[in-house]
Amino acid sequence: MGGDDRSDLRGKRVLLTGASRGLGQSCAEAFAREGAMLLLTARSRDQLERIASSLANADQHHIYAGDLTKREEVKALIDAASRLGEIEVILHVMGGGLGMRDPLLTWDEFDTLFATNLASAAAINRGIIPSMVERQTGNVVHVGSIASTEAVGSVGYNVAKAGLAAYIRTLGRTLAHTGVVVTGILPGGFVAPENSMERFKARDPERYEQIMAERQPRKKMGVPDEIMPLLMFLASRQATMMTGCCVPIDGGEGLTYAN
């Protein structure tokens, strides 16, 4: 990232969900290096404390441990955020398929998947975006998946991520006149600390290599360092015309436009 981008993030208050591992942990490390002041949230307090203490400028970061699929925990997070000052960037990394691969999901399973991948983000946005609208500035970035268009995951995961993509597109369009920039990224397969792809690689390395050869034109999986420049751009002042956009970043894995 160039010098202007670094100064754009320096001193900004950033709320980061899913921060205890995977891409969220990588985001915490990268954004802290750029001078952002982070409010990290995930379920595990021990993990959050470990990560926060290891970050650049560790004394300026805060944590909130809670299950954001529960309404009362989201409310408590929003209250905690308000005590720290105005949040300028929300980075929603929390999400996942939760191992629910049965195509005929129960009502409760769908509820859990939607809470994890969409409803929690929408509730956080409802609590924080109004102050951004008042200030006529703010960036809200969601991590989606190419599963929203490619149907490469489980039924529940694909549907939840498709719902998230529709939410981003519609909310971004609706708020475009306010100065609040709502965006998302649609990553393909990538390996990050303790994420599902890393666990799959450890569990079944032969199948992992087969999938990588079949689905990845580059013949390798993405890594967080390749995703981070896009996330930092979308969190910056330069992203104003991106509002409402979901940006694929998949190394050519997606086939939506191939035909």
Sequence and secondary structure as in RCSB ss.txt:
>XXXX:A:sequence
MGGDDRSDLRGKRVLLTGASRGLGQSCAEAFAREGAMLLLTARSRDQLERIASSLANADQHHIYAGDLTKREEVK
ALIDAASRLGEIEVILHVMGGGLGMRDPLLTWDEFDTLFATNLASAAAINRGIIPSMVERQTGNVVHVGSIASTE
AVGSVGYNVAKAGLAAYIRTLGRTLAHTGVVVTGILPGGFVAPENSMERFKARDPERYEQIMAERQPRKKMGVPD
EIMPLLMFLASRQATMMTGCCVPIDGGEGLTYAN
>XXXX:A:secstr
  HHHHHHHTT EEEEESTTSHHHHHHHHHHHHTT EEEEEES HHHHHHHHHHSTTGGG EEEE  TTSHHHHH
HHHHHHHHH    EEEE     TT   SS  HHHHHHHHIIIIIHHHHHHHHHHHHHHHHT EEEEEE  THHHH
  S HHHHHHHHHHHHHHHHHHHHTGGGTEEEEEEEE SB  TT HHHHHHHH HHHHHHHHHHH TTSS B HH
HHHHHHHHHTSGGGGGGTT EEEESTT   TTT 
